[in-house]
Amino acid sequence: MTTVALLSNYRTRNLGNVALTRVVQRLMADVYGSDHLLALHKLPHPVGALSAVGDPEGWVRRLEHQVGPLRDLPAPPASAYGERPLGLAPLILVQASTSRVQRAVLDLGHTWVGTRLRARKDRPAARTHVAGIVAADDVVWNVAGELNLVSDPTSRLVDMAVALDQGKRTAMVNFSFEPTDAALAHLRVLAPRLDCVIGRDQRTVDALVDLGVAAGRAHLAPDAAFLVGSDTLPELAVPPTSTRRGVVGIALHGVIPIDAPRWARVYTELERQGHQVEIISSHRAIDGPVIDQLQAATGGRDLTVQPEFTEIEPYMAHLSGLDAVVTGRFHTAVLGLLAGTTVVGVDTYGTKIIGGMGAAGLDDVVASGPDWPDQALARVAAAPIVGPDELARIRGQILDVWTRAFPL
């Protein structure tokens, strides 16, 4: 029986990625069997950083200097197989209030010496992780979002270099393409050797084909988070509700100062129209500074902010009771649609929501461009929802692609 090593962030920073990762785990467990699923987290960053130096063709040898010969790594125990529990990861923010001692310690950890000291500490975990890749037949990297500077793909690219070196069948799935120059250079070497890529927007698929991925190996499918609550992951289904609370939720995502006045206008205009408005968050450590920006843009007024959600089930139940949700978070937009709520996906700084919703045939969900507040307010007023038939169409599109792609 074929074994698959699934590389995902099992400790992630938002509930949308928690839901998505659960879906992809279940898809792989259904295809390969739970007893043949190695759900791996990631190569510790210091080990990956020391390995990913120079040309990718030399990465594996650099990694072996740290973890030992790949052929000597012990096989994963039986307890390593099966679906893995997920959760939110803590986030360390280096802010101005951080003491000089704390800042110095953090800075030291990222120096040449500090990285080597941290790598020495992380080597046992690295050996266990790499052993899972070596033991598998197929290696699937669930990027679960954007491939960009924030996602820091270095460790994952080392993982894929190991898989290719060991002759594994390989795939990258469920991602948007916003790479840094360094990642782009590395992908030019690694991507053409992949057996399968599944991008969640057309621009990503086109970019990977330009990098040398064979057209027959590059597939377009809407984000797998649309399968939340379906037969793939029925435990996260949200019962339909006819009870609305007269509340519009705003879920912010990395609002830059120039956009804060536009978000403030949406907030105040919705209130003027008689809506209750609240800020919803699945990670206050990330969203806190953004909420502060919005508060300042509304003249320092008190904003209604929901307690932080730390579990996906109550988060989706809350979304289902809203009249609408206006959000810059792609996965919050998806979960809101699945909860039967009117959704406005605001794309002000990139094309993630435009591309992701476009792949699902839901272009009218998106508000973008300089006049996005007017578009958002109009959509909230019209209160459209995406019905069951439309969701079934999107889910069928996803499953058709994934079924043809797996097992590799």
Secondary structure as the mmCIF struct_conf table of DSSP 4:
data_model
#
loop_
_struct_conf.conf_type_id
_struct_conf.id
_struct_conf.beg_label_comp_id
_struct_conf.beg_label_asym_id
_struct_conf.beg_label_seq_id
_struct_conf.end_label_comp_id
_struct_conf.end_label_asym_id
_struct_conf.end_label_seq_id
STRN STRN1 VAL A 4 LEU A 7
BEND BEND1 TYR A 10 TYR A 10
STRN STRN2 ARG A 11 THR A 12
BEND BEND2 ARG A 13 ASN A 14
HELX_RH_AL_P HELX_RH_AL_P1 LEU A 15 TYR A 32
HELX_RH_3T_P HELX_RH_3T_P1 SER A 34 HIS A 36
STRN STRN3 LEU A 37 LEU A 40
HELX_RH_AL_P HELX_RH_AL_P2 HIS A 45 SER A 51
BEND BEND3 GLY A 54 GLY A 54
HELX_RH_3T_P HELX_RH_3T_P2 PRO A 56 GLY A 58
HELX_RH_AL_P HELX_RH_AL_P3 TRP A 59 VAL A 67
HELX_RH_3T_P HELX_RH_3T_P3 LEU A 70 ASP A 72
BEND BEND4 LEU A 73 LEU A 73
HELX_LH_PP_P HELX_LH_PP_P1 PRO A 74 PRO A 77
HELX_RH_3T_P HELX_RH_3T_P4 ALA A 78 ALA A 80
STRN STRN4 TYR A 81 TYR A 81
BEND BEND5 GLY A 82 GLY A 82
STRN STRN5 GLY A 87 LEU A 88
HELX_LH_PP_P HELX_LH_PP_P2 ALA A 89 PRO A 90
TURN_TY1_P TURN_TY1_P1 ALA A 96 SER A 97
BEND BEND6 THR A 98 THR A 98
HELX_RH_AL_P HELX_RH_AL_P4 ARG A 100 GLY A 109
TURN_TY1_P TURN_TY1_P2 HIS A 110 HIS A 110
BEND BEND7 THR A 111 THR A 111
HELX_RH_AL_P HELX_RH_AL_P5 TRP A 112 ALA A 135
BEND BEND8 ASP A 137 ASP A 137
STRN STRN6 ASP A 138 LEU A 147
BEND BEND9 ASN A 148 ASN A 148
TURN_TY1_P TURN_TY1_P3 LEU A 149 SER A 151
TURN_TY1_P TURN_TY1_P4 PRO A 153 PRO A 153
HELX_RH_AL_P HELX_RH_AL_P6 THR A 154 ASP A 165
TURN_TY1_P TURN_TY1_P5 GLN A 166 GLY A 167
STRN STRN7 ARG A 169 PHE A 177
HELX_RH_AL_P HELX_RH_AL_P7 ASP A 181 LEU A 190
HELX_RH_3T_P HELX_RH_3T_P5 ALA A 191 ARG A 193
BEND BEND10 ASP A 195 ASP A 195
STRN STRN8 CYS A 196 GLY A 199
BEND BEND11 ARG A 200 ASP A 201
HELX_RH_AL_P HELX_RH_AL_P8 GLN A 202 ASP A 210
TURN_TY1_P TURN_TY1_P6 LEU A 211 GLY A 212
HELX_RH_3T_P HELX_RH_3T_P6 ALA A 215 ARG A 217
STRN STRN9 ALA A 218 LEU A 220
HELX_RH_3T_P HELX_RH_3T_P7 ALA A 224 LEU A 227
STRN STRN10 VAL A 228 VAL A 228
TURN_TY1_P TURN_TY1_P7 GLY A 229 GLY A 229
BEND BEND12 SER A 230 SER A 230
TURN_TY1_P TURN_TY1_P8 ASP A 231 THR A 232
STRN STRN11 LEU A 233 LEU A 233
HELX_RH_3T_P HELX_RH_3T_P8 PRO A 234 LEU A 236
BEND BEND13 GLY A 246 GLY A 246
STRN STRN12 VAL A 247 ALA A 251
BEND BEND14 GLY A 254 GLY A 254
TURN_TY1_P TURN_TY1_P9 PRO A 257 ASP A 259
HELX_RH_AL_P HELX_RH_AL_P9 ALA A 260 ARG A 272
TURN_TY1_P TURN_TY1_P10 GLN A 273 GLY A 274
STRN STRN13 GLN A 276 ILE A 279
BEND BEND15 SER A 282 SER A 282
HELX_RH_AL_P HELX_RH_AL_P10 ARG A 284 ALA A 297
TURN_TY1_P TURN_TY1_P11 THR A 298 GLY A 299
BEND BEND16 GLY A 300 GLY A 300
HELX_LH_PP_P HELX_LH_PP_P3 ARG A 301 LEU A 303
STRN STRN14 VAL A 305 VAL A 305
HELX_LH_PP_P HELX_LH_PP_P4 GLN A 306 PHE A 309
BEND BEND17 GLU A 311 GLU A 311
HELX_RH_AL_P HELX_RH_AL_P11 ILE A 312 SER A 320
TURN_TY1_P TURN_TY1_P12 GLY A 321 GLY A 321
BEND BEND18 LEU A 322 ASP A 323
STRN STRN15 ALA A 324 THR A 327
BEND BEND19 GLY A 328 GLY A 328
HELX_RH_AL_P HELX_RH_AL_P12 PHE A 330 LEU A 338
TURN_TY1_P TURN_TY1_P13 ALA A 339 GLY A 340
STRN STRN16 THR A 342 ASP A 347
BEND BEND20 THR A 348 THR A 351
HELX_RH_AL_P HELX_RH_AL_P13 LYS A 352 ALA A 359
TURN_TY1_P TURN_TY1_P14 ALA A 360 GLY A 361
HELX_RH_3T_P HELX_RH_3T_P9 ASP A 363 VAL A 365
STRN STRN17 VAL A 366 SER A 368
BEND BEND21 GLY A 369 GLY A 369
TURN_TY1_P TURN_TY1_P15 PRO A 370 ASP A 371
HELX_RH_AL_P HELX_RH_AL_P14 TRP A 372 ALA A 382
HELX_RH_AL_P HELX_RH_AL_P15 PRO A 388 ALA A 405
#
